[in-house]
Amino acid sequence: MSNLNLNKVVLCGRLTNDPELRTTNQQTPVVSFTLAVNRRYSSNSPEKQMTDFINCVAWRSTAEFISRYFRKGSALCITGSIQVRKWTDNQNQTRYSTDVVVDEAMFVDSKSESSGRDASAFGNGEAFATSGAAESFDTVKDEDNLPF
């Protein structure tokens, strides 16, 4: 049996602050943000929810996409992988940080619920294809002609 390594994360939540696009010394776009994600749990009572605050980082075109179309409170769905960083601080203490490195980002809100975003983002495929392969989407005016 071969060793199988899998590191895949799918999260849907809301941004806790406006994402701020920065660039590295090599001019690579990067954005860091925190995603508030609800988690269900029960403790001898009806189900309750807790909110986890997940640190995320996106690079290149995905970073540009997030910073352009999302604001504090925007619903966002991401896929990516978990990255754990280790370093030694000024007091010679070992520190760890766990982040999600975002591969893809997608809208969750409908067009009418996303008043803070650039309206041109909807319907042109860029909003859904952050990995570079844009698709075109047609607006359906007559719902009776849907195949399902």
C-alpha positions in Angstrom: 0.0 0.0 0.0 1.4 3.4 -1.0 1.6 6.4 1.3 -1.3 8.8 0.6 -0.8 12.4 1.5 -3.8 14.7 1.2 -4.0 18.2 2.4 -7.2 19.8 1.1 -9.4 22.4 2.8 -12.9 23.7 1.8 -14.3 26.6 3.8 -17.3 28.9 3.5 -17.5 31.9 5.8 -17.4 35.6 6.0 -14.5 38.0 5.9 -13.7 39.7 9.2 -12.0 42.7 7.6 -11.5 44.2 4.1 -8.7 42.2 2.4 -5.7 44.4 1.6 -3.6 43.6 -1.4 0.2 43.8 -1.0 3.1 42.8 -3.1 6.3 41.0 -2.2 9.8 42.4 -3.1 9.5 40.4 -6.3 6.1 42.1 -7.1 4.0 39.0 -6.4 0.5 40.0 -5.3 -0.5 38.5 -1.9 -3.5 39.0 0.4 -4.0 37.8 4.0 -7.4 37.7 5.6 -9.4 36.0 8.3 -12.5 34.0 7.5 -15.2 33.5 10.2 -16.6 30.0 9.8 -19.4 28.6 11.9 -19.0 25.1 13.4 -21.9 23.1 14.9 -21.4 21.3 18.2 -23.7 19.8 20.8 -23.1 19.5 24.5 -26.1 17.6 26.1 -28.4 20.3 24.7 -29.8 21.2 21.3 -27.2 21.9 18.6 -25.2 25.1 19.1 -22.8 26.9 16.9 -19.3 28.3 17.5 -17.4 30.5 15.2 -13.8 29.7 14.2 -11.6 32.4 12.8 -9.3 30.9 10.2 -6.2 32.8 8.9 -5.9 32.6 5.1 -3.4 33.8 2.5 -3.9 33.9 -1.3 -1.3 34.6 -3.9 -1.1 36.0 -7.5 -4.4 36.2 -9.5 -6.4 34.7 -6.6 -5.1 37.4 -4.3 -6.1 40.1 -6.8 -9.5 38.5 -7.3 -10.3 38.5 -3.5 -9.1 42.0 -3.0 -11.1 43.3 -5.9 -14.5 41.7 -5.2 -14.8 41.0 -1.5 -15.1 43.3 1.6 -15.6 42.9 5.3 -18.7 40.7 5.9 -18.7 39.2 2.3 -19.5 35.6 2.1 -16.6 33.6 0.5 -16.0 30.0 -0.3 -12.4 28.9 -0.7 -10.4 25.7 -1.4 -6.8 25.3 -0.4 -4.4 23.6 1.9 -3.2 23.9 5.4 0.3 25.3 6.0 2.1 25.3 9.4 5.0 27.8 9.8 7.5 27.6 12.6 9.9 30.3 13.7 11.8 31.6 16.7 10.7 35.0 18.2 12.9 37.7 19.8 12.7 36.0 23.2 14.0 32.8 21.6 10.6 31.1 21.9 9.5 28.7 19.2 6.2 29.9 17.6 3.8 28.3 15.2 1.2 29.7 12.9 -1.4 27.7 10.9 -2.8 29.2 7.8 -4.9 28.1 4.8 -3.2 28.8 1.5 -6.0 29.5 -0.9 -6.0 27.9 -4.3 -9.5 29.0 -5.4 -12.1 31.5 -4.2 -15.7 31.7 -5.1 -18.7 33.9 -4.5 -21.4 32.7 -2.2 -23.8 35.6 -2.1 -26.3 36.2 -4.9 -25.9 39.3 -7.0 -28.6 41.2 -5.1 -26.9 40.4 -1.7 -23.5 41.7 -2.8 -24.0 45.5 -2.9 -20.4 46.3 -2.1 -18.8 44.5 -5.1 -18.1 45.7 -8.7 -21.2 44.6 -10.7 -19.1 43.7 -13.7 -17.8 40.6 -11.8 -21.1 38.8 -12.3 -21.9 36.8 -15.4 -18.4 36.9 -17.0 -16.8 33.8 -15.5 -13.9 35.6 -13.8 -15.9 35.6 -10.6 -15.9 31.8 -10.5 -12.7 30.8 -12.2 -9.8 32.2 -10.2 -7.3 29.7 -11.6 -7.1 31.5 -14.9 -9.6 29.5 -17.1 -12.5 31.8 -17.5 -15.8 30.5 -18.7 -18.8 32.3 -20.1 -22.2 32.1 -18.5 -25.5 32.9 -20.1 -28.3 34.7 -18.3 -31.5 32.6 -18.3 -34.6 34.7 -18.7 -37.2 32.0 -19.1 -37.0 29.5 -16.2 -39.5 27.2 -17.9 -36.8 26.2 -20.4 -34.3 24.9 -17.8 -33.3 21.3 -18.3 -33.9 20.3 -14.7 
